[in-house]
Amino acid sequence: MVEERLYIVTYDIANDRRWRRIFKLMHGYGRWLQLSVFQCRLTARRRAEMAMRLEAAMNMKDDHVLILDLGVADAVDPRVESLGRPFESVKRTATVI
């Protein structure tokens, strides 16, 4: 089985049009947590693909993306304090095609 790692991806995009493009792109890789924050459970291949697509969509001089690697997804139990709405970490689920 392919190892997945848990990532937090957060971004600061200077242009609204690029921000919307990156927001839509990120929906394909993880779960939206807050305005510019996603939690992603990815294989190394999917993580590299995501980074490549982000680089293509952003302006490297004006925009900023952080990809935080929290470790092996099955071994990570994020300790998150959530004020307001409850926080739920990404769970591994089977998809039948």
ChimeraX attribute file (.defattr): number of C-alpha atoms within 10 A of each C-alpha:
attribute: neighborCount
match mode: 1-to-1
recipient: residues
	/A:1	3
	/A:2	8
	/A:3	11
	/A:4	19
	/A:5	19
	/A:6	25
	/A:7	21
	/A:8	18
	/A:9	20
	/A:10	19
	/A:11	17
	/A:12	13
	/A:13	20
	/A:14	14
	/A:15	12
	/A:16	9
	/A:17	10
	/A:18	15
	/A:19	18
	/A:20	12
	/A:21	13
	/A:22	20
	/A:23	18
	/A:24	11
	/A:25	15
	/A:26	22
	/A:27	13
	/A:28	10
	/A:29	18
	/A:30	19
	/A:31	17
	/A:32	16
	/A:33	15
	/A:34	9
	/A:35	9
	/A:36	16
	/A:37	20
	/A:38	21
	/A:39	23
	/A:40	27
	/A:41	27
	/A:42	21
	/A:43	16
	/A:44	13
	/A:45	10
	/A:46	14
	/A:47	19
	/A:48	12
	/A:49	13
	/A:50	17
	/A:51	13
	/A:52	11
	/A:53	14
	/A:54	16
	/A:55	14
	/A:56	11
	/A:57	15
	/A:58	19
	/A:59	14
	/A:60	11
	/A:61	7
	/A:62	10
	/A:63	16
	/A:64	14
	/A:65	17
	/A:66	12
	/A:67	16
	/A:68	13
	/A:69	14
	/A:70	15
	/A:71	14
	/A:72	16
	/A:73	21
	/A:74	13
	/A:75	10
	/A:76	12
	/A:77	12
	/A:78	12
	/A:79	7
	/A:80	10
	/A:81	8
	/A:82	9
	/A:83	7
	/A:84	6
	/A:85	6
	/A:86	8
	/A:87	11
	/A:88	12
	/A:89	16
	/A:90	14
	/A:91	9
	/A:92	10
	/A:93	6
	/A:94	6
	/A:95	5
	/A:96	4
	/A:97	3
